[in-house]
Amino acid sequence: MNSAKKHRPRASGYTLLEAVISMSIMLAIIFIGSSFKPDTRKHQLNTAVNQIHSSLSLARFRAIRQQVPVKVSFHENFCELSEFDSQQSFWVTRSRRFLEGVEVTANNEPVFYPQGTVSNLASIKVANDRGLYLITVAITGRLKISQSD
């Protein structure tokens, strides 16, 4: 008598247990991933504040580097940098940034001069339903960002 064992061919595919475990792992990954979803409105607010800060710093740098006055102005959802053309005696727009998802109000349009100083001291409010930031521009060109609740 032959003592060889007969092997039954195994069915191809997944067992119910393997499928349930795989689905559980995928669902856990989806739930964990969705909890890290960024807050879009808060992100828009922070991005706008960073863009305004960057524009103000760039205006000061350009004024010193190119030896011309540079003005930063705010119109609705735009931040605009303009350089003064002394030959034609008017402001020439050099760049314009769209500030998405926020409302920007400013009491003045700061003008940066080649000495690094600023006239038209400004208080700039950046707000949406997720918060409010106040950016102040001092006469020395110093920028201060504060968050209000």
C-alpha positions as CSV (number, residue, x, y, z in Angstrom):
1,M,0.0,0.0,0.0
2,N,1.2,3.4,-0.9
3,S,1.4,5.8,1.9
4,A,1.4,8.9,-0.3
5,K,-1.0,11.5,0.7
6,K,-3.4,12.8,-1.8
7,H,-3.4,16.5,-2.1
8,R,-6.6,18.4,-2.7
9,P,-6.1,21.3,-5.1
10,R,-6.6,24.6,-3.2
11,A,-9.2,27.0,-4.6
12,S,-7.8,30.2,-5.9
13,G,-8.9,33.6,-4.5
14,Y,-9.2,35.1,-1.0
15,T,-11.0,33.7,2.0
16,L,-13.7,35.7,3.7
17,L,-11.3,36.3,6.6
18,E,-8.6,37.7,4.4
19,A,-11.1,40.0,2.6
20,V,-12.5,41.3,6.0
21,I,-9.0,42.0,7.3
22,S,-8.0,43.8,4.1
23,M,-11.1,46.0,4.2
24,S,-10.6,46.8,7.9
25,I,-7.1,48.0,7.2
26,M,-8.1,50.1,4.2
27,L,-11.0,51.7,6.2
28,A,-8.6,52.5,9.1
29,I,-6.2,54.2,6.7
30,I,-9.0,56.2,5.1
31,F,-10.3,57.4,8.5
32,I,-6.8,58.3,9.8
33,G,-6.1,60.1,6.6
34,S,-9.3,62.1,6.6
35,S,-8.6,63.3,10.2
36,F,-5.6,65.1,8.8
37,K,-7.5,66.9,6.2
38,P,-6.4,70.6,6.2
39,D,-8.8,73.3,7.2
40,T,-9.1,75.1,3.8
41,R,-10.4,78.5,5.2
42,K,-7.7,78.6,7.9
43,H,-5.1,77.7,5.2
44,Q,-6.4,80.5,3.0
45,L,-6.1,83.0,5.9
46,N,-2.5,81.9,6.7
47,T,-1.5,81.9,3.1
48,A,-2.9,85.5,2.6
49,V,-1.0,86.8,5.6
50,N,2.2,85.2,4.4
51,Q,1.7,86.7,0.9
52,I,1.1,90.2,2.3
53,H,4.1,89.9,4.6
54,S,6.2,88.7,1.6
55,S,4.9,91.6,-0.6
56,L,5.7,94.2,2.1
57,S,9.2,92.8,2.5
58,L,9.8,92.7,-1.2
59,A,8.6,96.3,-1.6
60,R,11.2,97.4,1.0
61,F,13.9,95.3,-0.7
62,R,13.1,96.7,-4.1
63,A,13.0,100.3,-2.8
64,I,16.5,99.9,-1.4
65,R,18.0,97.9,-4.2
66,Q,16.6,99.9,-7.1
67,Q,16.7,103.3,-5.3
68,V,13.0,104.2,-6.2
69,P,9.9,104.5,-3.9
70,V,7.8,101.4,-3.9
71,K,4.1,101.5,-2.8
72,V,2.0,98.6,-1.6
73,S,-1.7,98.9,-2.1
74,F,-4.7,96.7,-1.4
75,H,-7.8,96.6,-3.6
76,E,-10.5,94.1,-2.6
77,N,-8.7,90.7,-2.7
78,F,-5.5,92.0,-4.4
79,C,-2.1,93.1,-3.1
80,E,-0.3,95.4,-5.6
81,L,3.3,96.6,-5.8
82,S,4.0,99.8,-7.7
83,E,7.2,101.7,-8.4
84,F,7.4,105.4,-8.8
85,D,8.6,106.5,-12.3
86,S,10.2,109.9,-11.6
87,Q,10.6,110.7,-15.3
88,Q,6.9,110.4,-16.0
89,S,5.7,111.2,-12.4
90,F,3.3,108.3,-11.9
91,W,3.2,104.9,-10.3
92,V,3.8,101.8,-12.4
93,T,2.3,98.5,-11.3
94,R,5.0,95.8,-11.1
95,S,3.2,92.9,-9.5
96,R,-0.3,92.0,-8.3
97,R,-1.3,89.1,-6.1
98,F,-4.7,87.6,-5.7
99,L,-5.6,86.8,-2.0
100,E,-8.1,84.0,-2.1
101,G,-10.8,83.5,0.5
102,V,-10.0,86.6,2.6
103,E,-11.1,90.1,3.1
104,V,-8.3,92.7,3.3
105,T,-8.7,96.3,4.5
106,A,-5.9,98.8,5.0
107,N,-6.0,102.3,6.5
108,N,-3.1,103.4,4.2
109,E,-0.9,102.4,1.3
110,P,2.6,102.2,2.7
111,V,5.4,103.7,0.5
112,F,8.9,102.3,1.0
113,Y,11.8,104.6,0.3
114,P,15.4,103.9,-0.7
115,Q,16.6,104.6,2.8
116,G,14.5,101.7,4.1
117,T,11.9,103.9,5.8
118,V,8.2,104.0,5.2
119,S,5.7,106.8,4.9
120,N,2.0,106.3,5.3
121,L,2.2,103.9,8.2
122,A,-0.3,101.2,7.7
123,S,-2.5,98.8,9.6
124,I,-3.7,96.0,7.4
125,K,-6.5,93.6,8.5
126,V,-6.8,90.2,6.9
127,A,-9.9,88.2,7.9
128,N,-12.3,85.5,7.0
129,D,-14.6,83.3,9.1
130,R,-11.7,81.4,10.6
131,G,-9.9,84.4,12.1
132,L,-8.4,87.9,11.9
133,Y,-4.8,89.0,11.6
134,L,-3.4,92.6,11.9
135,I,-0.3,93.5,10.1
136,T,1.3,96.8,11.1
137,V,4.0,98.7,9.2
138,A,6.2,101.0,11.3
139,I,8.1,104.0,10.1
140,T,11.4,102.0,10.3
141,G,10.0,99.4,7.9
142,R,9.4,96.9,10.7
143,L,6.5,94.6,10.1
144,K,4.5,93.1,12.9
145,I,1.9,90.4,12.6
146,S,-0.6,89.8,15.4
147,Q,-3.6,87.5,15.6
148,S,-6.9,88.5,17.0
149,D,-9.6,86.2,18.3
